[in-house]
Amino acid sequence: MYSGLGPGTLLAASEGWASLAAELTDAASGYQAVIAALIDEPWLGPASASMAAAVTPYLSWMTATAARCAQAAVHATAAAAAFETAHAMTVPPPLIAANRAQLIALTATNVFGQNTPAIMATEAAYGEMWAQDAAAMYNYAANSASASAFSAFASPPQTTNSGGIAQPTAARLISSVPRALQTLATTRTRAALPPGVTSLLAQSSTSLGIETLEFDAGLGRAASLGTLSVPPSWADEVSSVIPPPALDANVMPGGWGAAPSPTATAGFAKTAGPRNGRSRVGLRSKIIPRSPVAG
C-alpha cells in the first residue's frame, strides 16, 4: 500500500476510458446525423435503405461500446477510491517499526521484571495494528471486486457482404462471354485471344468451378486438294496414291512433234492402268434427246 504506485495509474486509466467513451459517442452521433441527412433528402430508393440497414448494427455497437467505456471509467475511479480508503486504514510502516524497536528495548532492560507491564502494552498495541491492517485489506478486496465487475466488450459486427467480392468477377465473366465466343469462332488458336481474356477466363473458371478446355491448333483448318477444301483424312489417302510417271521427250521417237509410235503408245497405255488397285473413270459425254413436247 505504501511502496506501490498508488492510485495515480487507476485515475489515469479512468481518464482514458472516459475520453474514449466521449469520442465513440460523438462518432455515433455524427454517423446518425449524416445518414439521416442522406436518406431524408438527396438519396432515396433501395440503395439508400440497404445502406441504412447495413450501418444500423454498427451504430448500435458504437453506442453500446461507448457505454461500456464510460462504465469502465467509473469502475477505475471506484478502484482508485477503494485504494485510497485502504491506504488510509493501513497502519503506517514507521509506527510498526517504532513499536518493534520499543519492544526490543524493554525486553533488553527487563532484568528484574520491571518492564513487564510495558512489554505487554507494546504487544497489545502491535496486535491492534495487525487487526487494523487486516480489516483494511478485507475492505479493499471487497471494494476492488465490485469495482472490477463490468461486462466484456463485443466485437464490431460485419457490415459488408462476404459474397460481394465474387459478384463483380462473375459479372465481368458474363459480360465477356459474347466477345470470347466471337474470338474463338474467328481465330484458330487460343494464343490469338485478346490480352487479359485468357487469364480472366481461367480465373473465372476456377472461381466458378468450370473446367478449362484446351483448344487444338488445327481446329477450323481444312486440308486442301487443289482448290477444294477436304477433310484432313483425305490428304492421307491422296498421298498414298502412286503419282503418274513424268513424260520424257525421249519416249516419243522424233521428239514431241513426231507422231507417236505404236510402241510408245502401248507403253503409255500400259502405265495408264489402275494404280494402287483403284480404277479411274473419266467423264462421259451424254446427249440429252430433244423432247417432242418442247416443240
C-alpha positions as CSV (number, residue, x, y, z in Angstrom):
1,M,0.0,0.0,0.0
2,Y,2.9,2.4,0.7
3,S,5.6,1.1,-1.7
4,G,3.4,0.8,-4.8
5,L,2.5,3.4,-7.5
6,G,-0.6,4.5,-5.6
7,P,-4.0,5.5,-7.2
8,G,-2.3,7.5,-10.0
9,T,-2.4,4.8,-12.6
10,L,-6.1,4.0,-11.8
11,L,-7.0,7.6,-12.2
12,A,-5.1,7.9,-15.5
13,A,-7.0,4.8,-16.7
14,S,-10.3,6.3,-15.7
15,E,-9.5,9.4,-17.7
16,G,-8.6,7.3,-20.8
17,W,-11.7,5.3,-20.7
18,A,-13.8,8.5,-20.3
19,S,-12.1,10.1,-23.2
20,L,-12.7,7.0,-25.4
21,A,-16.4,6.9,-24.4
22,A,-16.8,10.6,-25.4
23,E,-15.1,10.0,-28.8
24,L,-17.3,7.0,-29.5
25,T,-20.4,8.9,-28.5
26,D,-19.5,11.8,-30.8
27,A,-18.7,9.4,-33.7
28,A,-22.1,7.6,-33.3
29,S,-23.9,10.9,-33.2
30,G,-22.1,12.1,-36.4
31,Y,-22.9,8.8,-38.2
32,Q,-26.6,9.1,-37.3
33,A,-26.7,12.8,-38.5
34,V,-25.0,12.1,-41.8
35,I,-27.2,9.0,-42.5
36,A,-30.4,10.9,-41.6
37,A,-29.4,13.8,-43.9
38,L,-28.7,11.3,-46.8
39,I,-31.8,9.2,-46.7
40,D,-34.2,12.0,-46.0
41,E,-33.4,14.4,-48.9
42,P,-30.8,13.7,-51.6
43,W,-30.6,9.9,-51.6
44,L,-33.7,7.8,-51.9
45,G,-34.5,4.3,-53.1
46,P,-33.5,0.7,-52.4
47,A,-29.8,1.6,-52.2
48,S,-30.4,4.1,-49.5
49,A,-32.5,1.7,-47.5
50,S,-29.9,-1.0,-47.9
51,M,-27.1,1.3,-46.7
52,A,-29.1,2.4,-43.7
53,A,-29.9,-1.2,-42.8
54,A,-26.3,-2.2,-43.1
55,V,-24.9,0.6,-40.9
56,T,-27.5,0.4,-38.2
57,P,-25.9,-2.6,-36.4
58,Y,-22.6,-0.8,-36.4
59,L,-24.1,2.3,-34.9
60,S,-25.7,0.2,-32.2
61,W,-22.3,-1.4,-31.5
62,M,-20.6,2.0,-31.2
63,T,-23.3,3.2,-28.8
64,A,-23.0,0.1,-26.6
65,T,-19.2,0.3,-26.7
66,A,-19.3,3.9,-25.6
67,A,-21.5,3.0,-22.6
68,R,-19.1,0.2,-21.6
69,C,-16.1,2.6,-21.8
70,A,-17.9,5.0,-19.6
71,Q,-18.7,2.2,-17.2
72,A,-15.0,1.2,-17.2
73,A,-14.1,4.8,-16.4
74,V,-16.4,4.8,-13.4
75,H,-15.1,1.4,-12.2
76,A,-11.5,2.7,-12.4
77,T,-12.4,5.7,-10.4
78,A,-14.1,3.4,-7.8
79,A,-11.0,1.3,-7.7
80,A,-8.8,4.3,-7.0
81,A,-11.2,5.4,-4.2
82,A,-11.0,1.9,-2.7
83,F,-7.2,2.1,-2.8
84,E,-7.2,5.4,-1.1
85,T,-9.6,4.2,1.6
86,A,-7.4,1.1,2.3
87,H,-4.3,3.2,2.3
88,A,-5.8,5.4,5.0
89,M,-6.9,2.5,7.1
90,T,-3.5,0.8,6.9
91,V,-1.1,1.4,9.8
92,P,1.9,3.4,8.6
93,P,5.1,1.3,8.5
94,P,7.1,3.8,10.7
95,L,4.7,3.2,13.6
96,I,5.1,-0.5,13.3
97,A,8.9,-0.1,13.2
98,A,8.8,2.1,16.4
99,N,6.6,-0.5,18.2
100,R,9.1,-3.2,17.4
101,A,12.1,-1.1,18.5
102,Q,10.4,-0.2,21.8
103,L,9.7,-3.9,22.4
104,I,13.3,-4.8,21.9
105,A,14.5,-2.0,24.3
106,L,12.0,-3.0,27.0
107,T,13.0,-6.6,26.7
108,A,16.7,-5.9,26.9
109,T,16.4,-3.8,30.1
110,N,13.8,-6.1,31.9
111,V,16.3,-7.6,34.3
112,F,14.1,-7.7,37.4
113,G,10.7,-7.8,35.5
114,Q,10.1,-4.2,36.0
115,N,9.3,-3.7,32.2
116,T,6.8,-6.5,32.0
117,P,3.7,-4.2,32.0
118,A,5.2,-2.0,29.3
119,I,6.1,-5.0,27.3
120,M,2.6,-6.3,27.5
121,A,1.2,-2.9,26.4
122,T,3.6,-2.8,23.5
123,E,2.5,-6.3,22.3
124,A,-1.2,-5.3,22.7
125,A,-0.6,-2.2,20.5
126,Y,1.1,-4.4,17.9
127,G,-1.9,-6.8,17.9
128,E,-4.2,-3.8,17.3
129,M,-2.1,-2.8,14.3
130,W,-2.5,-6.3,12.8
131,A,-6.2,-6.2,13.3
132,Q,-6.5,-2.7,11.7
133,D,-4.4,-3.8,8.7
134,A,-6.4,-7.0,8.2
135,A,-9.7,-5.0,8.3
136,A,-8.2,-2.6,5.7
137,M,-7.2,-5.4,3.4
138,Y,-10.6,-7.2,3.6
139,N,-12.4,-3.9,2.9
140,Y,-10.1,-3.2,0.0
141,A,-10.7,-6.6,-1.5
142,A,-14.4,-6.2,-1.4
143,N,-14.4,-2.7,-2.9
144,S,-11.9,-3.8,-5.6
145,A,-14.1,-6.8,-6.6
146,S,-17.2,-4.7,-7.1
147,A,-15.2,-2.1,-9.0
148,S,-13.7,-4.6,-11.4
149,A,-17.1,-6.3,-12.2
150,F,-18.1,-5.0,-15.7
151,S,-19.4,-6.6,-18.9
152,A,-16.9,-7.6,-21.6
153,F,-16.6,-5.7,-24.9
154,A,-18.2,-7.2,-28.0
155,S,-16.5,-7.3,-31.4
156,P,-17.9,-5.0,-34.1
157,P,-20.4,-6.6,-36.5
158,Q,-19.6,-7.2,-40.1
159,T,-21.4,-4.6,-42.2
160,T,-20.2,-5.8,-45.6
161,N,-21.4,-8.7,-47.8
162,S,-18.9,-11.5,-47.9
163,G,-20.2,-12.6,-51.3
164,G,-19.8,-9.1,-52.8
165,I,-16.2,-9.7,-53.8
166,A,-17.2,-12.7,-56.1
167,Q,-20.1,-10.8,-57.7
168,P,-18.0,-8.4,-59.8
169,T,-15.9,-11.3,-61.0
170,A,-19.0,-13.2,-62.2
171,A,-20.4,-10.0,-63.8
172,R,-17.1,-9.5,-65.7
173,L,-17.2,-13.1,-66.8
174,I,-20.8,-12.9,-68.1
175,S,-20.1,-9.6,-69.9
176,S,-17.0,-11.1,-71.6
177,V,-18.7,-14.3,-72.8
178,P,-20.0,-12.9,-76.2
179,R,-16.7,-11.4,-77.1
180,A,-14.8,-14.5,-76.1
181,L,-17.2,-16.7,-78.2
182,Q,-16.7,-14.4,-81.2
183,T,-12.9,-14.5,-80.7
184,L,-12.9,-18.3,-80.5
185,A,-15.1,-18.5,-83.7
186,T,-12.8,-16.2,-85.8
187,T,-9.3,-17.4,-84.6
188,R,-7.5,-20.7,-84.9
189,T,-5.5,-20.8,-81.8
190,R,-6.0,-19.7,-78.2
191,A,-3.0,-17.5,-78.4
192,A,-4.9,-15.1,-80.6
193,L,-7.3,-14.2,-77.8
194,P,-7.2,-10.5,-76.7
195,P,-4.8,-9.8,-73.8
196,G,-6.4,-10.5,-70.4
197,V,-9.3,-12.6,-71.7
198,T,-7.4,-15.9,-71.3
199,S,-6.4,-15.1,-67.7
200,L,-9.9,-13.8,-66.9
201,L,-11.5,-16.9,-68.3
202,A,-9.1,-19.1,-66.3
203,Q,-9.7,-17.1,-63.1
204,S,-13.4,-17.1,-63.6
205,S,-13.5,-20.8,-64.4
206,T,-11.5,-21.5,-61.3
207,S,-13.8,-19.4,-59.0
208,L,-17.0,-20.8,-60.5
209,G,-15.8,-24.4,-60.7
210,I,-15.9,-24.6,-64.6
211,E,-13.4,-27.0,-66.2
212,T,-11.0,-25.3,-68.6
213,L,-11.0,-26.8,-72.1
214,E,-7.9,-27.0,-74.3
215,F,-8.1,-25.8,-77.9
216,D,-6.4,-27.7,-80.8
217,A,-4.1,-25.5,-83.0
218,G,-5.6,-27.2,-86.1
219,L,-9.2,-26.6,-85.2
220,G,-11.2,-25.0,-88.0
221,R,-8.4,-25.5,-90.6
222,A,-9.2,-27.9,-93.5
223,A,-6.8,-29.6,-95.8
224,S,-6.6,-28.5,-99.5
225,L,-6.7,-30.7,-102.6
226,G,-6.2,-28.3,-105.4
227,T,-8.7,-25.5,-104.9
228,L,-11.0,-27.9,-103.0
229,S,-11.2,-27.9,-99.2
230,V,-11.3,-31.5,-98.0
231,P,-11.2,-33.3,-94.6
232,P,-7.7,-34.0,-93.2
233,S,-8.1,-37.7,-93.7
234,W,-8.4,-37.2,-97.5
235,A,-4.8,-35.9,-97.6
236,D,-3.5,-39.2,-96.3
237,E,-5.5,-41.1,-99.0
238,V,-4.3,-38.9,-101.8
239,S,-0.7,-39.1,-100.7
240,S,-0.8,-42.9,-100.7
241,V,-1.7,-43.0,-104.5
242,I,1.3,-43.6,-106.8
243,P,2.0,-40.4,-108.7
244,P,1.8,-40.6,-112.6
245,P,5.2,-41.0,-114.3
246,A,6.7,-37.9,-115.8
247,L,6.7,-37.9,-119.6
248,D,10.1,-37.7,-121.3
249,A,10.7,-36.4,-124.8
250,N,12.9,-39.4,-125.4
251,V,10.0,-41.7,-125.1
252,M,8.4,-40.2,-128.3
253,P,10.5,-41.1,-131.4
254,G,11.4,-37.9,-133.2
255,G,10.5,-35.7,-130.3
256,W,7.3,-34.2,-129.3
257,G,6.5,-33.0,-132.8
258,A,6.6,-36.5,-134.4
259,A,3.7,-39.0,-134.5
260,P,3.8,-41.4,-131.6
261,S,4.9,-44.9,-132.5
262,P,2.8,-47.9,-131.6
263,T,5.4,-49.0,-129.1
264,A,5.3,-45.7,-127.2
265,T,1.6,-45.7,-127.3
266,A,1.4,-49.2,-126.0
267,G,3.9,-48.3,-123.2
268,F,1.9,-45.2,-122.3
269,A,-1.4,-47.1,-122.3
270,K,0.2,-49.7,-120.0
271,T,1.1,-47.1,-117.4
272,A,-2.3,-45.6,-117.5
273,G,-3.9,-48.6,-115.9
274,P,-5.2,-48.9,-112.5
275,R,-2.9,-47.5,-109.8
276,N,-2.8,-49.0,-106.3
277,G,-5.7,-51.3,-107.1
278,R,-8.1,-48.4,-107.9
279,S,-9.7,-47.7,-111.3
280,R,-10.1,-44.1,-112.5
281,V,-13.2,-43.4,-114.6
282,G,-13.2,-40.4,-116.9
283,L,-16.1,-38.2,-117.8
284,R,-18.6,-39.4,-120.4
285,S,-20.3,-37.1,-122.7
286,K,-24.0,-37.5,-122.9
287,I,-26.5,-36.2,-125.4
288,I,-29.9,-35.4,-124.0
289,P,-32.6,-36.1,-126.7
290,R,-34.9,-33.3,-127.5
291,S,-38.4,-33.8,-126.1
292,P,-41.3,-33.6,-128.5
293,V,-43.3,-31.7,-126.0
294,A,-40.8,-28.8,-126.2
295,G,-41.7,-28.2,-129.9
